[in-house]
Amino acid sequence: MTLFYLLMYFIFEIRYQKKNPALRIVMCALSVVRIALCLFPQNDWTGAAPVIWGVYRNIPFSIMGLIMIILYFIERKDTAFHWMWLAITLSFGFYLPVVLWADTYSLVGMLMMPKTCMYIWIVMMGYKI
């Protein structure tokens, strides 16, 4: 997911001819931090990881998502990507409750299905251009 949003940022730069070296560095740095946090053994991927580690590793990812929502919202006049900001917003709206509460309420994990549908919508918007 991290690389997906980083790729979407690069697509944004190309499509709208908006190169911002500082923002590119921020997006790449957030990606590296997110991936590094995912590699920590405290995540206990084969057991029951503490929820706080789910929060830690999703902070940089959420910041990346917020940046993407804002960028695509600003450029929403583009007919092909008009709803991209909404798809990203909904994707995070379905994902974050899973991070926070899936361990306590397992049915919350079902929100990953509509989140995946948002990703399919994002890909379909990109496929149309």
Residue, then its C-alpha position, 0 to 999 in steps of 0.5 A: m500500500t505504501l508503494f501504491y501511494l508513492l506511485m500515485y504521487f509520481i503519477f500526480e507529478i507527471r499528469y499535472q506537471k507539478k514537480n515539487p522536490a520538497l514534497r517528493i522528498v517528504m513522500c519518499a521519506l514517509s515511505v521509508v519510515r513506514i517500511a522501516l516501522c513495518l520491519f520492527p520485530q515488535n510488530d509480531w507479524t505471526g502473533a498478536a502485535p500490540v495495537i500501538w505498533g499498528v498506530y505507529r506504522n500507520i502514522p506516516f502512511s496516513i500522512m501520505g494519504l492525507i497529502m494525496i487527498i489534498l493534491y487530488f482534491i485541488e486538481r479535481k477539475d480533471t474529469a478522469f481523476h475527478w473522484m480520486w480524492l474521494a476514493i482515497t478518502l474512503s479507502f482510509g476511512f475503511y482502513l483506519p478502523v481496522v488498524l484500531w479495532a480489528d483485534t477487539y472486534s473481528l468483524v471490523g476486519m470486513l472493512m478491508m473489502p470496501k477498502t479493496c473496492m476503493y483501490i479497484w476504483i482508483v486503478m479503474m480511474g487510472y486505466k480510463i486515461 
